[in-house]
């Protein structure tokens, strides 16, 4: 059995992150405790999904933007950072 077969799919990962971010936003709005929780979740993604961490962290930033935490999410990439500003 492949080790990757047991890992959750990105959508399941993001569903969990979305729920956790929503909960933290309800509790703390844009305060320091929200950002502490955000960074903790981001570190989890990097640790648990090193091969997919850029896409997952960018998706997490998009979720924060959708929640209204930030006006324009700052995305990471291989060459330079970009914004979701359209």
C-alpha positions, 0 to 999 in steps of 0.5 A: 500500500502506498504511503500517500494513499492514506493522506487526506486529499487537499479538499479535505485538508482545506475544509478543515482549515476553512472551518478552523479559520472561520472559528478563529475569525468569529472569536478574535476577528482580525486581532493578534490571537487570530493571526497566532492561530493562522500562523500555527495552522500554516506551520502545520501545513508546511510540516505535514504537506511539504510537497504541496505547502505553497498551494495549500498556504495560498489557498489558506490566504484565499480563505482568509480573504473570503472571510474578510480578514484581509482585503487582498491576500498575499500569495507566495510562489517560487519566484516572487510574492503576488497579490490577489488584487484584480 
